[in-house]
Amino acid sequence: MADTPDRPSKENVAESAGKEASPEQAVKEKPAKGKDKEKKGKEDDKTGRQSGATPAGLAAQAKPAVARYAPTYRLEPKNPLRQERLELIVKAEMNKNYGADYSFHPKYSLHMAAQVTEDIKTRIKLLNFDRYRYIVLITVGEYLMQGLYSMANFLWDAEKDGYVNYTIETPTFFAVCTVFYIYYD
């Protein structure tokens, strides 16, 4: 087995045990964390800056612990997604916001589409379908003698992933909502 920098052979370990650390090895060693902070504080004092912690410094130091979960080895969701319920939510929100009293305006339509996507996503999340992620897209346009072609291409699990599509068309505008649901282990 070849010697690697991470795992020296038994012969090299025996030889290095009798010798003192070379200057190159001493440089590679990391100083203790407590001593490093003390040195940094002393250097700040030499330059005339305050060595105390600032509020921004405290926020950077106090990182919350990351929750780590053990794998469940469960392949199916406890609360599986029902596409019919998604269709009802999408249809209700789109009809409420893009009904007969809606008129297309470029700036207003942008903000309204963003708000409607958030409303749809919030209502879907309230159903608590287990292990699903959602992407909500709304396209709103005005009919002015133009064409529109749109295509989406994905690599996904055909059994668990899918989409819901709803379109509203009037003589003056169109609104298309697509909700993609993706199973997430």
Backbone torsions as a table, in degrees:
resi	resn	phi	psi	omega
1	MET	NA	133.0	-176.4
2	ALA	-76.5	148.7	177.5
3	ASP	-73.7	135.9	176.1
4	THR	-118.1	160.3	179.1
5	PRO	-63.1	-30.5	-178.5
6	ASP	-77.5	-34.7	-175.8
7	ARG	-128.8	94.8	178.9
8	PRO	-72.7	156.5	179.8
9	SER	-72.7	169.2	-179.5
10	LYS	-64.0	-35.8	-179.5
11	GLU	-65.5	-44.4	-179.8
12	ASN	-65.3	-36.5	178.7
13	VAL	-65.7	-42.6	-179.9
14	ALA	-64.6	-41.3	179.5
15	GLU	-67.1	-41.9	-176.3
16	SER	-74.5	-20.4	178.9
17	ALA	-66.7	-33.7	-179.4
18	GLY	-81.4	-18.0	-176.9
19	LYS	-98.6	158.6	174.7
20	GLU	-82.6	161.4	-179.3
21	ALA	-68.8	132.8	178.6
22	SER	-75.2	163.0	178.8
23	PRO	-60.2	-32.0	179.3
24	GLU	-66.5	-39.6	178.9
25	GLN	-69.8	-35.2	-180.0
26	ALA	-65.1	-35.0	179.2
27	VAL	-69.1	-34.8	-177.4
28	LYS	-70.7	-24.6	-178.4
29	GLU	-70.8	141.4	-179.4
30	LYS	-90.9	139.1	176.6
31	PRO	-72.5	158.7	179.2
32	ALA	-65.0	148.4	-175.1
33	LYS	-64.2	-41.8	-179.0
34	GLY	-63.3	-42.0	-179.7
35	LYS	-67.7	-35.4	-179.0
36	ASP	-64.7	-40.6	179.4
37	LYS	-67.6	-38.0	178.2
38	GLU	-63.4	-43.1	178.8
39	LYS	-62.1	-41.5	-178.7
40	LYS	-64.3	-41.5	178.3
41	GLY	-62.8	-40.6	178.9
42	LYS	-66.6	-37.9	178.7
43	GLU	-65.7	-37.8	178.2
44	ASP	-63.5	-38.5	179.5
45	ASP	-64.5	-36.4	-179.2
46	LYS	-66.0	-34.5	-177.1
47	THR	-84.2	-6.1	177.7
48	GLY	94.0	0.6	178.2
49	ARG	-87.4	161.1	178.9
50	GLN	-74.2	140.1	179.8
51	SER	-92.6	-3.0	179.8
52	GLY	-73.3	159.6	-178.7
53	ALA	-79.2	138.2	176.6
54	THR	-90.3	162.3	178.2
55	PRO	-58.4	-36.4	178.0
56	ALA	-67.5	-36.5	178.3
57	GLY	-66.0	-37.0	178.6
58	LEU	-66.1	-39.2	179.8
59	ALA	-65.1	-36.2	-179.5
60	ALA	-72.3	-32.0	-177.5
61	GLN	-78.2	-35.9	-175.2
62	ALA	-90.1	84.7	178.0
63	LYS	-94.4	133.1	179.5
64	PRO	-69.5	151.2	179.2
65	ALA	-69.7	136.8	179.7
66	VAL	-85.1	127.5	179.8
67	ALA	-73.8	129.6	178.4
68	ARG	-115.3	129.5	-177.5
69	TYR	-111.7	145.3	176.3
70	ALA	-80.0	147.8	179.1
71	PRO	-65.4	142.8	-178.4
72	THR	-95.4	-19.1	-178.2
73	TYR	59.8	23.6	177.3
74	ARG	-93.5	128.1	-176.2
75	LEU	-97.5	-19.0	-178.4
76	GLU	-113.3	146.2	178.5
77	PRO	-73.0	151.3	176.8
78	LYS	-71.7	-39.1	177.5
79	ASN	-116.8	88.1	-174.9
80	PRO	-68.3	151.9	-179.1
81	LEU	-72.2	137.5	176.0
82	ARG	-114.4	114.3	-174.4
83	GLN	-62.8	-32.0	-179.5
84	GLU	-62.1	-38.4	179.7
85	ARG	-68.7	-36.5	175.5
86	LEU	-64.9	-41.8	179.3
87	GLU	-61.0	-40.3	178.9
88	LEU	-64.4	-41.9	180.0
89	ILE	-65.4	-47.0	-178.5
90	VAL	-62.6	-45.3	-179.0
91	LYS	-63.2	-43.2	-178.9
92	ALA	-64.7	-46.6	-179.0
93	GLU	-66.4	-41.8	-179.0
94	MET	-67.3	-42.9	179.1
95	ASN	-66.9	-34.6	179.1
96	LYS	-67.0	-41.5	-174.0
97	ASN	-91.8	-30.9	-177.7
98	TYR	-115.0	48.1	-178.9
99	GLY	-83.1	-158.4	-175.7
100	ALA	-67.5	-27.7	-177.5
101	ASP	-85.8	1.2	-179.2
102	TYR	-83.4	135.2	172.7
103	SER	-127.5	139.9	-174.5
104	PHE	-73.9	131.9	171.3
105	HIS	-142.4	129.8	-172.6
106	PRO	-55.3	-49.0	-178.2
107	LYS	-72.1	-43.9	-179.3
108	TYR	-64.8	-39.5	-177.6
109	SER	-66.2	-35.0	177.8
110	LEU	-61.1	-50.2	-178.7
111	HIS	-68.4	-36.3	179.6
112	MET	-67.6	-41.6	178.5
113	ALA	-62.5	-39.6	178.1
114	ALA	-64.0	-41.3	179.7
115	GLN	-67.6	-41.1	-179.7
116	VAL	-65.8	-39.5	177.8
117	THR	-62.2	-41.1	178.1
118	GLU	-65.5	-39.8	178.5
119	ASP	-63.0	-43.8	179.4
120	ILE	-64.5	-45.3	-179.1
121	LYS	-63.5	-39.7	178.8
122	THR	-64.5	-44.8	179.7
123	ARG	-64.8	-37.2	178.8
124	ILE	-67.6	-40.8	179.9
125	LYS	-65.6	-28.6	177.7
126	LEU	-66.7	-19.7	177.6
127	LEU	-74.8	-13.7	176.3
128	ASN	56.5	45.6	171.6
129	PHE	-68.6	130.4	-172.0
130	ASP	-77.9	130.6	171.2
131	ARG	66.6	34.3	177.4
132	TYR	-119.9	145.6	173.4
133	ARG	-116.0	149.2	-173.3
134	TYR	-125.8	143.9	172.7
135	ILE	-127.4	122.2	-178.6
136	VAL	-114.9	122.1	179.0
137	LEU	-119.9	132.3	174.6
138	ILE	-125.8	129.2	176.8
139	THR	-117.8	123.5	179.6
140	VAL	-123.3	133.1	179.6
141	GLY	-147.4	162.1	179.9
142	GLU	-105.5	139.2	177.8
143	TYR	-78.6	110.5	177.3
144	LEU	-136.9	52.9	177.0
145	MET	62.7	34.5	179.6
146	GLN	-122.9	168.1	176.5
147	GLY	-115.5	159.8	178.5
148	LEU	-142.3	126.5	174.2
149	TYR	-123.3	134.3	-179.5
150	SER	-136.2	142.1	179.1
151	MET	-143.1	142.8	175.6
152	ALA	-128.6	138.7	-178.1
153	ASN	-131.6	127.5	-175.3
154	PHE	-135.9	158.7	169.3
155	LEU	-114.2	110.4	-177.6
156	TRP	-150.7	174.0	179.1
157	ASP	-83.0	115.7	-174.8
158	ALA	-67.0	-22.6	-179.1
159	GLU	-80.4	-34.5	-172.9
160	LYS	-109.8	-25.4	-177.4
161	ASP	-100.7	157.0	178.5
162	GLY	-177.7	-166.7	180.0
163	TYR	-150.3	160.7	175.2
164	VAL	-125.8	134.0	-176.7
165	ASN	-127.2	136.0	177.4
166	TYR	-140.5	134.9	-176.2
167	THR	-126.1	136.6	172.6
168	ILE	-118.3	126.1	178.4
169	GLU	-126.7	131.9	173.7
170	THR	-128.3	173.4	178.0
171	PRO	-64.9	-20.2	-176.4
172	THR	-105.0	-28.0	-176.6
173	PHE	-149.6	168.8	172.4
174	PHE	-134.8	152.1	176.7
175	ALA	-140.1	125.2	-178.7
176	VAL	-122.3	126.6	176.9
177	CYS	-116.4	130.1	176.6
178	THR	-127.4	127.8	177.4
179	VAL	-115.1	119.0	175.3
180	PHE	-98.5	132.6	174.3
181	TYR	-118.7	128.1	-174.2
182	ILE	-124.3	125.6	179.1
183	TYR	-71.7	133.9	-175.5
184	TYR	-127.1	113.2	-179.4
185	ASP	-66.0	NA	NA
